[in-house]
Amino acid sequence: MSTHLSRARRVSMAAGVALAGLVLASCGGGDLDEKDASEPIQIGLIEPMSGPFADNGTQADRGASLCVEQINEAGGIAALDGAQLQLVKQDTGNAQPAQVANQAQSLIDNNDLSAMIGAWASSYTLAIAPVMEQNGMPLLTESFADDIVAQGYQFIFKIPAAASVMGEQGVTVVLDLAEANNYDISKAAMVTENTSSAQVSAAGAVGMLESRGIEITGEEYFAPGLTDANSLAIKVLAGDPDFLFAQGGLADMKILQEALAAQGYEGPILGSGSALVNPHYFSTVGEPANGAFTSAGWNWDLPGAEEFVKQFTEANEEFDFPGQEAGEDCVAVYAIAAALEEAGSRDPKAVRDALSTISITEGPGSMVANGALEFEDNGALKDATPVIVQWQDGKPRTVFPEDIATAEPIFTQ
């Protein structure tokens, strides 16, 4: 029988980062494990750490690994006698979704996991979600697709806002900015990869554009792995659009934006995650990256992220700032740690029950746009809102929501 209470957990970290401020809605289920505290608590991490999406998966790995290290240096999980966290990693590589589902099952079968994090691509997460349910294994995901939390699953917890909201909100911000700068947008086109979340984001963007009276002159989808985008650019620009919604992986966006520029397009571009939140976007695409907008699940300049950013860049000198997936997976690690503390158990079902009730309002676990990590009954983040980012001077800067913006949006006509 659950009871209601309110209490704060604050564990000082050796690295100087607060573990999390928790306002707990109910007591966790299950007795303390019989396992010895010397045995690590295993968290599965399933991400594309090689292949076409390796940049994104590497960010996820680096962020999760850093935050596991922070928690362990602070003494581990106090409710389990200081047991340490251990990431057990699975690289999805260039696998198809059905293969990733098999990888997830193997990860569960061959280890003693308490929870999992992954799997970046929405198509991957949609494929492994039934595996999580069948095995009673909680999964925290950084994937965007709306359907992830629309299936009635009990073990799936989604950190970013819905893909449809990403597209809608991004369009709203850019159109309002264009109007304020007397830039007329009467026609728009869409070009995006044919992945699950990209299609949902694009549909949301197109729907919002049409609701604002904007004529859609073309909609083009492509399979990831472009080698040439000239014919694609010609099709997209045939209707002479004033605005483009474009989304793809980093290598694809480089090829696509070069082709668009070669065809003379100089108007605004809006994306939704993927390449446009990759730390290497500017160095890969070059000057055309400046001014581009994107919706994101997380950005490096969010309130409360300062210490994480500092430690991430010190540990990963090749990056000037952590990418979206690094921040999201750090949040996921702290959420799992908080659930373990509340449950007093490493049992996956007890962890799941604790995740469904926690509210993290301080520390790295609260590094989300609304400042609090708490989940709806369907596993969606409560009050989830996308971060709207614009690339300025080679860095992605938060320009919306206004109350957490670190830069004024710039509209280049």
C-alpha positions as CSV (number, residue, x, y, z in Angstrom):
1,M,0.0,0.0,0.0
2,S,1.5,3.3,-1.0
3,T,1.7,6.4,1.2
4,H,2.3,10.0,0.3
5,L,5.1,12.1,1.6
6,S,7.5,14.9,0.7
7,R,11.2,14.8,1.4
8,A,14.4,16.0,-0.2
9,R,17.4,13.8,-0.9
10,R,20.6,15.7,-1.3
11,V,23.8,13.8,-1.5
12,S,26.9,15.9,-1.8
13,M,29.1,14.6,-4.6
14,A,32.9,14.4,-4.6
15,A,32.8,16.1,-7.9
16,G,30.8,19.0,-6.4
17,V,27.5,18.1,-8.1
18,A,24.3,17.5,-6.1
19,L,22.9,14.1,-6.8
20,A,19.3,15.3,-7.0
21,G,16.6,17.0,-5.0
22,L,13.8,14.6,-4.8
23,V,10.2,15.3,-3.8
24,L,8.8,11.7,-3.5
25,A,5.2,11.1,-4.1
26,S,5.2,7.5,-2.7
27,C,7.3,4.9,-1.1
28,G,9.0,2.4,-3.4
29,G,8.1,-1.2,-3.5
30,G,10.1,-4.3,-2.5
31,D,12.5,-5.2,0.2
32,L,16.2,-4.5,0.1
33,D,18.1,-7.0,-2.1
34,E,20.0,-9.9,-0.8
35,K,22.9,-9.0,-3.1
36,D,26.1,-7.9,-1.4
37,A,26.9,-4.2,-1.8
38,S,30.2,-5.2,-3.4
39,E,28.3,-6.3,-6.5
40,P,27.6,-3.4,-8.9
41,I,24.2,-2.3,-9.9
42,Q,24.0,-2.8,-13.6
43,I,22.4,-0.3,-16.0
44,G,22.1,-1.3,-19.6
45,L,23.0,1.3,-22.2
46,I,21.9,0.5,-25.8
47,E,23.0,3.1,-28.3
48,P,24.4,3.4,-31.9
49,M,28.1,3.9,-30.9
50,S,29.3,3.0,-34.4
51,G,27.7,3.3,-37.8
52,P,25.9,6.3,-39.3
53,F,24.6,7.6,-36.0
54,A,27.8,7.1,-34.0
55,D,28.2,10.7,-33.1
56,N,24.8,10.7,-31.3
57,G,25.5,7.3,-29.6
58,T,28.9,8.5,-28.5
59,Q,27.4,11.5,-26.9
60,A,24.9,9.3,-25.1
61,D,27.7,7.0,-23.9
62,R,30.0,9.9,-22.7
63,G,27.2,11.6,-20.8
64,A,25.9,8.5,-19.1
65,S,29.5,7.3,-18.3
66,L,30.4,10.7,-16.7
67,C,27.3,10.7,-14.5
68,V,27.7,7.1,-13.4
69,E,31.3,8.1,-12.4
70,Q,30.0,11.1,-10.5
71,I,27.5,9.1,-8.5
72,N,30.0,6.4,-7.7
73,E,32.6,8.9,-6.5
74,A,29.9,10.4,-4.2
75,G,29.5,7.0,-2.5
76,G,27.2,5.1,-4.8
77,I,23.6,4.2,-3.8
78,A,23.2,4.9,-0.1
79,A,20.0,2.8,0.3
80,L,21.9,-0.2,-1.0
81,D,24.9,0.2,1.3
82,G,26.9,2.3,-1.2
83,A,26.6,-0.2,-4.1
84,Q,28.3,1.2,-7.2
85,L,26.6,1.7,-10.6
86,Q,28.0,-0.1,-13.7
87,L,27.0,0.6,-17.3
88,V,26.7,-2.5,-19.4
89,K,26.9,-1.3,-23.0
90,Q,25.5,-2.6,-26.3
91,D,26.4,-0.9,-29.6
92,T,23.5,-1.2,-32.0
93,G,25.9,-0.3,-34.9
94,N,24.0,-0.2,-38.2
95,A,21.5,-2.8,-37.2
96,Q,17.9,-2.9,-38.3
97,P,15.2,-2.4,-35.6
98,A,14.3,-6.1,-35.3
99,Q,18.0,-6.8,-34.8
100,V,18.2,-4.1,-32.1
101,A,15.2,-5.8,-30.3
102,N,17.3,-9.0,-30.3
103,Q,20.3,-7.1,-28.9
104,A,18.1,-5.7,-26.1
105,Q,16.9,-9.2,-25.2
106,S,20.4,-10.5,-25.2
107,L,21.6,-7.7,-22.9
108,I,18.8,-8.6,-20.4
109,D,19.4,-12.3,-20.7
110,N,23.2,-12.1,-20.2
111,N,23.3,-9.6,-17.3
112,D,21.6,-8.7,-14.1
113,L,20.2,-5.3,-15.1
114,S,18.1,-3.0,-12.9
115,A,17.2,-0.6,-15.7
116,M,18.1,0.4,-19.3
117,I,18.8,3.6,-21.2
118,G,18.4,4.0,-25.0
119,A,18.1,3.5,-27.9
120,W,18.4,7.0,-29.5
121,A,16.7,6.3,-32.8
122,S,12.9,6.2,-32.3
123,S,12.6,3.2,-34.6
124,Y,15.0,1.4,-32.3
125,T,13.2,2.4,-29.2
126,L,9.8,1.4,-30.7
127,A,11.4,-2.0,-31.5
128,I,12.7,-2.7,-28.0
129,A,9.8,-1.3,-26.1
130,P,7.8,-4.6,-26.2
131,V,11.0,-6.4,-25.1
132,M,11.1,-4.1,-22.0
133,E,7.5,-4.8,-21.2
134,Q,7.8,-8.6,-21.6
135,N,10.9,-8.6,-19.3
136,G,9.6,-6.1,-16.8
137,M,12.7,-3.9,-17.4
138,P,12.4,-0.1,-17.1
139,L,13.7,1.9,-20.0
140,L,14.5,5.6,-20.0
141,T,14.7,6.9,-23.5
142,E,15.9,10.0,-25.3
143,S,13.9,9.2,-28.4
144,F,11.3,11.7,-29.7
145,A,8.5,9.7,-31.4
146,D,5.0,10.2,-29.9
147,D,4.1,6.5,-30.3
148,I,6.7,5.5,-27.7
149,V,4.3,6.5,-24.9
150,A,1.0,5.9,-26.8
151,Q,1.0,2.1,-26.6
152,G,0.0,1.6,-22.9
153,Y,3.5,0.5,-21.9
154,Q,4.2,0.5,-18.1
155,F,8.0,0.3,-18.2
156,I,8.9,3.1,-20.7
157,F,9.9,6.6,-19.5
158,K,10.5,9.3,-22.1
159,I,12.7,12.3,-21.3
160,P,12.2,14.7,-24.3
161,A,9.0,16.3,-25.6
162,A,7.0,14.5,-28.3
163,A,8.2,14.7,-31.8
164,S,5.0,16.3,-33.0
165,V,5.4,19.1,-30.4
166,M,9.0,19.5,-31.5
167,G,7.9,20.3,-35.1
168,E,5.0,22.5,-34.1
169,Q,6.8,24.6,-31.5
170,G,9.8,25.1,-33.7
171,V,7.6,26.4,-36.5
172,T,5.8,28.7,-34.2
173,V,9.0,30.3,-32.9
174,V,10.5,30.8,-36.4
175,L,7.3,32.2,-37.9
176,D,6.8,34.6,-35.1
177,L,10.4,35.8,-35.4
178,A,10.0,36.2,-39.2
179,E,6.9,38.3,-38.7
180,A,8.7,40.5,-36.1
181,N,11.5,41.0,-38.7
182,N,9.1,41.8,-41.6
183,Y,10.2,38.7,-43.5
184,D,7.4,37.3,-45.4
185,I,7.0,33.5,-45.3
186,S,4.1,32.5,-47.6
187,K,5.6,29.2,-49.0
188,A,7.5,26.4,-47.2
189,A,8.9,23.0,-48.1
190,M,10.0,20.0,-46.1
191,V,12.8,17.6,-46.7
192,T,13.7,15.0,-44.1
193,E,15.0,11.5,-43.6
194,N,12.4,8.7,-43.5
195,T,13.0,7.7,-39.9
196,S,10.1,7.5,-37.4
197,S,10.7,10.6,-35.3
198,A,11.7,12.7,-38.3
199,Q,8.5,11.9,-40.1
200,V,6.4,12.7,-37.0
201,S,8.3,16.0,-36.5
202,A,7.9,16.9,-40.1
203,A,4.2,16.1,-40.0
204,G,3.8,18.4,-36.9
205,A,5.8,21.1,-38.7
206,V,3.7,20.9,-41.9
207,G,0.5,20.9,-39.9
208,M,1.5,24.0,-38.0
209,L,2.6,25.7,-41.2
210,E,-0.7,25.0,-42.9
211,S,-2.6,26.2,-39.8
212,R,-0.8,29.5,-40.2
213,G,-1.8,29.8,-43.8
214,I,1.5,28.8,-45.3
215,E,1.5,27.0,-48.7
216,I,3.4,23.8,-48.6
217,T,5.2,23.6,-52.0
218,G,6.9,20.2,-51.6
219,E,7.5,17.3,-49.2
220,E,10.5,15.0,-49.8
221,Y,11.8,12.1,-47.8
222,F,15.1,10.3,-48.2
223,A,16.8,7.2,-46.8
224,P,19.7,8.0,-44.5
225,G,23.1,7.7,-46.2
226,L,23.0,10.3,-48.9
227,T,25.8,10.4,-51.4
228,D,24.4,13.2,-53.5
229,A,21.5,15.6,-52.9
230,N,21.4,17.7,-56.0
231,S,18.3,16.2,-57.5
232,L,16.7,16.3,-54.0
233,A,17.5,19.9,-53.6
234,I,16.1,20.7,-57.1
235,K,12.8,19.0,-56.2
236,V,12.5,20.7,-52.8
237,L,13.2,24.2,-54.2
238,A,11.0,23.8,-57.3
239,G,8.2,25.7,-55.6
240,D,10.4,28.6,-54.6
241,P,9.9,28.2,-50.8
242,D,10.7,31.0,-48.3
243,F,11.3,28.5,-45.5
244,L,12.6,24.9,-45.2
245,F,12.0,22.3,-42.6
246,A,15.0,19.9,-42.9
247,Q,16.1,17.0,-40.8
248,G,18.8,14.3,-41.1
249,G,22.0,12.9,-39.7
250,L,25.2,14.9,-39.7
251,A,26.7,13.5,-42.9
252,D,23.4,13.8,-44.7
253,M,22.8,17.4,-43.6
254,K,26.2,18.4,-44.9
255,I,25.5,17.0,-48.3
256,L,21.9,18.4,-48.3
257,Q,22.8,21.9,-47.2
258,E,25.7,22.1,-49.7
259,A,23.2,21.1,-52.5
260,L,20.6,23.6,-51.3
261,A,23.2,26.4,-51.2
262,A,24.4,25.4,-54.7
263,Q,20.8,25.8,-55.9
264,G,20.7,29.3,-54.4
265,Y,18.7,28.8,-51.3
266,E,19.5,31.4,-48.6
267,G,16.3,31.3,-46.5
268,P,15.8,30.1,-42.9
269,I,16.1,26.4,-42.0
270,L,14.5,24.6,-39.1
271,G,15.3,21.1,-38.0
272,S,14.4,18.8,-35.1
273,G,17.3,17.3,-33.3
274,S,19.6,14.9,-35.0
275,A,22.4,16.7,-36.9
276,L,21.4,20.1,-35.7
277,V,22.1,19.3,-32.1
278,N,25.4,17.5,-32.9
279,P,28.4,19.3,-31.4
280,H,30.2,18.8,-34.8
281,Y,27.4,20.4,-36.8
282,F,29.1,23.7,-37.3
283,S,32.5,22.3,-38.0
284,T,31.0,19.8,-40.5
285,V,28.6,22.1,-42.3
286,G,30.4,25.3,-42.0
287,E,29.0,28.9,-42.2
288,P,25.6,27.8,-43.5
289,A,25.1,26.3,-40.0
290,N,25.0,29.7,-38.4
291,G,21.4,30.9,-38.1
292,A,19.8,27.5,-38.4
293,F,17.1,26.7,-35.9
294,T,16.2,23.3,-34.3
295,S,14.0,21.9,-31.7
296,A,15.9,19.8,-29.1
297,G,15.3,17.6,-26.1
298,W,18.3,19.2,-24.3
299,N,20.9,21.9,-24.7
300,W,24.2,22.6,-23.0
301,D,23.2,26.0,-21.7
302,L,20.1,24.9,-19.8
303,P,19.9,26.2,-16.2
304,G,21.6,23.8,-13.8
305,A,23.9,22.3,-16.5
306,E,26.9,24.4,-15.7
307,E,28.8,21.8,-13.6
308,F,28.0,19.0,-15.9
309,V,29.2,21.0,-19.0
310,K,32.4,21.9,-17.2
311,Q,33.2,18.3,-16.2
312,F,32.1,16.9,-19.6
313,T,34.4,19.2,-21.6
314,E,37.3,18.6,-19.2
315,A,36.9,14.8,-19.7
316,N,36.2,15.1,-23.5
317,E,38.5,17.8,-24.8
318,E,37.5,17.3,-28.4
319,F,34.1,18.8,-27.6
320,D,33.4,22.5,-26.8
321,F,30.1,21.5,-25.2
322,P,28.1,18.3,-24.6
323,G,25.5,17.3,-27.2
324,Q,21.8,16.7,-26.6
325,E,22.2,13.0,-26.0
326,A,24.9,13.5,-23.4
327,G,22.7,15.7,-21.3
328,E,19.6,13.5,-21.7
329,D,21.5,10.3,-20.7
330,C,23.0,12.1,-17.7
331,V,19.5,13.0,-16.6
332,A,18.5,9.3,-17.2
333,V,21.3,8.0,-15.0
334,Y,20.4,10.4,-12.1
335,A,16.7,9.4,-12.5
336,I,17.7,5.7,-12.1
337,A,19.9,6.5,-9.2
338,A,17.1,8.3,-7.5
339,A,14.7,5.4,-8.1
340,L,17.2,3.0,-6.6
341,E,17.5,5.1,-3.5
342,E,13.7,5.3,-3.2
343,A,13.1,1.7,-3.9
344,G,15.9,0.4,-1.7
345,S,16.1,-2.4,-4.2
346,R,17.9,-3.2,-7.4
347,D,14.9,-5.2,-8.6
348,P,13.7,-3.8,-12.0
349,K,10.0,-3.8,-11.1
350,A,10.8,-1.9,-7.9
351,V,12.9,0.6,-9.8
352,R,10.0,1.0,-12.3
353,D,7.6,1.8,-9.5
354,A,9.9,4.3,-8.0
355,L,10.5,6.0,-11.4
356,S,6.7,6.4,-11.7
357,T,6.6,8.6,-8.6
358,I,9.8,10.6,-8.3
359,S,10.1,14.3,-8.8
360,I,13.6,15.6,-9.2
361,T,13.8,19.3,-8.8
362,E,17.5,20.0,-8.1
363,G,20.8,18.8,-9.4
364,P,21.7,17.1,-12.7
365,G,18.5,15.0,-12.7
366,S,16.5,18.3,-13.2
367,M,18.4,19.4,-16.3
368,V,15.3,19.6,-18.5
369,A,13.6,22.6,-20.0
370,N,10.9,22.8,-17.3
371,G,13.3,22.3,-14.4
372,A,11.7,19.1,-13.0
373,L,11.8,15.5,-13.8
374,E,8.5,13.8,-13.2
375,F,6.6,11.3,-15.3
376,E,3.0,11.1,-16.4
377,D,1.1,7.8,-16.0
378,N,2.0,6.9,-19.6
379,G,5.7,7.5,-19.1
380,A,5.9,10.9,-20.8
381,L,7.8,13.7,-19.0
382,K,5.3,16.0,-17.2
383,D,5.1,19.5,-18.7
384,A,7.6,18.5,-21.4
385,T,8.6,21.4,-23.6
386,P,11.1,21.4,-26.4
387,V,14.1,23.6,-26.3
388,I,14.4,25.8,-29.4
389,V,18.0,26.3,-30.4
390,Q,19.7,28.6,-32.9
391,W,23.3,28.2,-34.0
392,Q,25.1,31.5,-33.4
393,D,28.8,32.0,-33.7
394,G,29.4,28.3,-34.0
395,K,27.4,27.2,-30.9
396,P,23.8,26.2,-30.4
397,R,22.1,28.7,-28.1
398,T,18.8,28.3,-26.4
399,V,16.3,31.0,-27.7
400,F,13.1,29.5,-26.4
401,P,11.5,29.1,-23.8
402,E,12.1,32.8,-23.2
403,D,12.5,32.4,-19.4
404,I,15.6,30.1,-19.9
405,A,16.9,31.6,-23.1
406,T,20.6,32.5,-23.2
407,A,20.5,34.4,-26.4
408,E,18.2,36.6,-28.4
409,P,17.2,34.9,-31.7
410,I,18.7,36.4,-34.8
411,F,16.8,36.4,-38.1
412,T,19.0,36.6,-41.1
413,Q,17.1,37.6,-44.2
